[in-house]
Amino acid sequence: MKAVLQRVLTSRVEVADEIVGEIKHGWLVLLGVGKGDTAEIAQYLADRCVKLRGFSDEQGKMNLSVQDVGGSILIVSQFTLVADCIRGRRPSFDAAAPPVLANELYETFCECIRATGVPVATGVFQADMKVTLTNDGPVTFIIEKNAC
């Protein structure tokens, strides 16, 4: 499972010209689910996203988490994060989890974050989404944990 976190001032996701998820200050999380990923991995990544100290304190140092700053998290599923682009010119998506499992683990990830009290907005699984964001920094982190 792989999560790309972008610190944002604002972010929203639209499906068919309708805003389905929107946040102010916080993380935009793009989440890719691979074969072999589990609920335990989803919980681990959710915990890392909530507790990662990627927000600035009074001295300008990244010492605060999204919880500490009262931020929110917008979570968007993105199976292309687990693509293999090493050979050829067309990405291989063989490592991506089947849609049923991927959706289940995406929902588990979202619920794990909601359980911490951090406000969560989401996209729509398997939909064609338009994601808009205003980066803050920019600050971007990649967090991943594999089943192996």
Secondary structure as UniProt FT lines:
FT   STRAND          2..15
FT   TURN            16..17
FT   STRAND          18..23
FT   STRAND          26..32
FT   TURN            35..36
FT   HELIX           39..51
FT   STRAND          55..56
FT   TURN            58..59
FT   STRAND          62..64
FT   TURN            66..70
FT   STRAND          72..77
FT   HELIX           79..82
FT   TURN            94..95
FT   HELIX           99..114
FT   TURN            115..117
FT   STRAND          120..122
FT   TURN            125..126
FT   STRAND          129..144
//
